[in-house]
């Protein structure tokens, strides 16, 4: 398999992963909004917000690692392509 063909296979996969990460981050914001609307949970909202913020940070870190890996793969393939 040529590097160009492999690159063509990797790009849609990476784009799909990045799209899913974006949806997860958006979903976390919607969860916090809905939770804050429940009166009996008002006192726990800050705890939940902190947990979701930590999850967002973790997701962002994973995204950054994925992006770095993608960049390394792209660089490698660019070097190998004629």
VMD Tcl script that draws the C-alpha trace (Angstrom):
set ca {
  {0.00 0.00 0.00}
  {1.38 3.38 -0.94}
  {1.78 6.10 1.67}
  {-0.62 8.28 -0.32}
  {-3.32 5.63 -0.21}
  {-2.72 5.08 3.51}
  {-3.03 8.83 4.07}
  {-6.32 8.79 2.18}
  {-7.54 6.11 4.58}
  {-6.36 7.89 7.73}
  {-7.75 11.34 7.03}
  {-11.46 10.35 7.20}
  {-10.85 8.38 10.40}
  {-9.11 11.28 12.11}
  {-11.80 13.71 10.92}
  {-14.48 11.41 12.35}
  {-12.72 11.20 15.73}
  {-12.32 14.97 15.91}
  {-16.00 15.46 15.06}
  {-16.98 13.07 17.87}
  {-14.75 14.93 20.32}
  {-16.48 18.20 19.34}
  {-19.88 16.59 19.94}
  {-18.78 15.31 23.35}
  {-17.62 18.76 24.41}
  {-20.89 20.31 23.20}
  {-22.89 17.62 24.99}
  {-21.10 18.32 28.25}
  {-22.20 21.95 28.07}
  {-25.80 20.90 27.45}
  {-25.70 18.49 30.40}
  {-24.57 21.24 32.76}
  {-27.31 23.54 31.50}
  {-30.02 20.93 32.07}
  {-28.71 19.91 35.49}
  {-28.67 23.51 36.67}
  {-32.43 23.75 35.89}
  {-33.34 21.10 38.48}
  {-34.10 22.86 41.82}
  {-33.17 19.96 44.11}
  {-29.78 19.69 42.48}
  {-28.83 23.37 42.75}
  {-26.45 22.70 45.64}
  {-24.70 19.96 43.66}
  {-24.42 21.96 40.46}
  {-21.01 23.36 41.33}
  {-19.70 19.87 42.08}
  {-21.13 18.60 38.80}
  {-19.76 21.62 36.93}
  {-16.31 20.93 38.34}
  {-16.51 17.26 37.33}
  {-17.59 18.18 33.82}
  {-14.84 20.79 33.61}
  {-12.34 18.09 34.55}
  {-13.85 15.80 31.93}
  {-13.60 18.59 29.37}
  {-9.95 19.11 30.29}
  {-9.33 15.39 29.94}
  {-11.11 15.32 26.58}
  {-9.08 18.32 25.40}
  {-5.84 16.64 26.48}
  {-6.82 13.49 24.56}
  {-7.69 15.63 21.54}
  {-4.29 17.34 21.73}
  {-2.54 13.96 21.92}
  {-4.58 12.68 18.98}
  {-3.80 15.82 16.98}
  {-0.09 15.48 17.73}
  {-0.19 11.87 16.56}
  {-2.06 12.87 13.43}
  {0.49 15.58 12.72}
  {3.35 13.09 13.18}
  {1.68 10.61 10.80}
  {1.03 13.33 8.24}
  {4.64 14.52 8.44}
  {5.95 10.97 8.07}
  {3.73 10.32 5.06}
  {4.67 13.63 3.45}
  {8.34 12.69 3.77}
  {7.69 9.29 2.20}
  {5.56 10.53 -0.69}
  {7.47 11.27 -3.88}
}
mol new
graphics top color blue
foreach p $ca { graphics top sphere $p radius 0.5 }
foreach p [lrange $ca 0 end-1] q [lrange $ca 1 end] { graphics top cylinder $p $q radius 0.2 }
display resetview
